Amino acid sequence: MRRTVATATAGKRGFALPAVLTVTTALTLVFLTALLSLEGLRDEARNAVALETFHREALSAEARVAFLALTEPFGPRGIQVGGQLYDPVTGAPLPTPASQGDSLDAAVQQQILIDGTPYVYAAGDGSQDALVMELQDEAGLVNLNYANSDAVSAAFQRAGADPLLADTLADQLHDYISASGAPSLNGADSADYQRAGVAPPPGRPLETWAQLYGLLALRGGSAVDMGRLRSFAMVAPVSTINVNTAPSEALMTWFPISEGLAQDIVQSRQKQPITSLSALAVPMPPSEMQQYYFPDGNLRLTFTDPAIPAVYRARFELSPNDPQRPFWILDSQIVQQPTNARVRQDVSQLPRFPDITSPAPGG
């Protein structure tokens, strides 16, 4: 009897080792999970700090550019810090004021290009981080509100739409912003929108990209690559063109010219601002545009840090004749991108954004 009891007791003790191993494994998994969670929280905290630092630098750059744009003259291709004054219509240089002598002081003349040229921007904290800033004159972009139907169709095609869809979207956009009730060939009038159960077209120029997104979603424009479209087009109730700051895609969209001629124009204006398109054998279509050679005071800012997957965007609208508010900052936003969507940019060959420390002549 004793032997039987002892054997049973030994059998029960034999089950202790698997139980201990099970508990130990469970505790180890819990511990590892906690460590991984803690590391994930650390990564999130680091990312949050990096994003906040990036946002602060972007706002600093934004203020710096706004100050320069308000206090320095514009030239055909950029902001002329301490430099030459130009006629805002023809783009031709104006005579130097007598108070400045026969010539401007070349030592303080610096041009900040506003044709999308990327600059390395020095961080305000003195660090060596490579921040990249681009300024684009909006007069150098295709304004979908005022470009003719052929140009709008060409813009949609460059953004990925097939020719038939591009023509349809161009007609529908025309009807969307036109005050006239007569629809275009492939367009739509107010009654069509009412039958579809959506708000009628506003009958005025688009003011935001969100309005265009809504129209394209309604009319089957999902094939349009909006990121590419936004790289050379814009929507705003202003009607100007500046060939001195336009990317080649905008030039090919405005005018029926080849890619080679568009590149020739881009190369030519780097040596001397363009003051006559006819001299370059560019056919001039009828248009509502008021000028062709000078910025309109509206700028697009793009600010990136190659080390983090985020982009800061903003728009400036300068209103220097308004003493209460000489400029507006619109549509400012930080867009976070998937980490695998960003390609780390080599900034070693990029020009540095000018460090403006010297006063302008006469200042």
FENJO-V369073 format. One record per backbone hydrogen bond with DSSP energy under -0.5 kcal/mol. CO is the residue of the C=O (numbers start at 1). NH is the residue of the N-H. Records with the same first field share a line. If there is no record, write none. Layout:
CO = NH  NH
This chain:
1 = 5
2 = 6
3 = 7
4 = 8
5 = 9
6 = 10
7 = 11
8 = 12
9 = 13
10 = 14
11 = 15
12 = 15
13 = 16
15 = 19
16 = 20
17 = 21
18 = 22
19 = 23
20 = 24
21 = 25
22 = 26
23 = 27
24 = 28
25 = 29
26 = 30
27 = 31
28 = 32
29 = 33
30 = 34
31 = 35
32 = 36
33 = 37
34 = 38
35 = 39
36 = 40
37 = 41
38 = 42
39 = 43
40 = 44
41 = 45
42 = 46
43 = 47
44 = 48
45 = 49
46 = 50
47 = 51
48 = 52
49 = 53
50 = 54
51 = 55
52 = 56
53 = 57
54 = 58
55 = 59
56 = 60
57 = 61
58 = 62
59 = 63
60 = 64
61 = 65
62 = 66
63 = 67
64 = 68
65 = 69
66 = 70
67 = 71
68 = 72
73 = 80
74 = 86
77 = 114
78 = 75  80
79 = 81  112
80 = 73  82  83
81 = 110
85 = 94
87 = 91
89 = 293
92 = 87
97 = 100
98 = 101
104 = 106
105 = 108
106 = 109
108 = 110
110 = 81  112
111 = 113
112 = 79
114 = 137
117 = 135
118 = 351
119 = 121  133
120 = 122  353
121 = 131
123 = 126
129 = 123  131
130 = 306
131 = 121
132 = 304
133 = 119
134 = 302
135 = 116
136 = 300
137 = 140
138 = 141
139 = 242
140 = 247
141 = 143
142 = 144  234
143 = 146  147
146 = 288
148 = 152
149 = 153
150 = 154
151 = 155
152 = 156
153 = 157
154 = 158
155 = 159
156 = 161
157 = 160
159 = 225
162 = 166
163 = 167
164 = 168
165 = 169
166 = 170
167 = 171
168 = 172
169 = 173
170 = 174
171 = 175
172 = 176
173 = 177
174 = 178
176 = 203
181 = 183
184 = 187
189 = 192  193
190 = 194
191 = 195
192 = 196
193 = 198
194 = 197
208 = 211  212
209 = 213
210 = 214
211 = 215
212 = 216
213 = 217
214 = 218
215 = 219
216 = 221
217 = 220
221 = 224
224 = 226
225 = 229
226 = 230
227 = 231
228 = 231  232
229 = 232  233
232 = 142
234 = 144
236 = 238
239 = 290
241 = 294
242 = 245  246
247 = 250  251
248 = 252
249 = 253
250 = 254
251 = 255
255 = 257
258 = 262
259 = 263
260 = 264
261 = 265
262 = 266
263 = 267
264 = 268
265 = 269
266 = 270
267 = 270  271
268 = 271  272
277 = 280  282
278 = 281
281 = 283
283 = 285
291 = 241
292 = 243
297 = 299  318
298 = 138
299 = 316
300 = 136
301 = 314
302 = 134
303 = 312
304 = 132
305 = 308
308 = 310
309 = 337
310 = 305
311 = 335
312 = 303
313 = 333
314 = 301
315 = 330
316 = 299
317 = 328
319 = 322
321 = 323
326 = 319
328 = 317  330
330 = 315
333 = 313  335
334 = 336
335 = 311
338 = 341  342
339 = 342
342 = 344
345 = 347
347 = 350
351 = 120
354 = 356
355 = 357
360 = 363
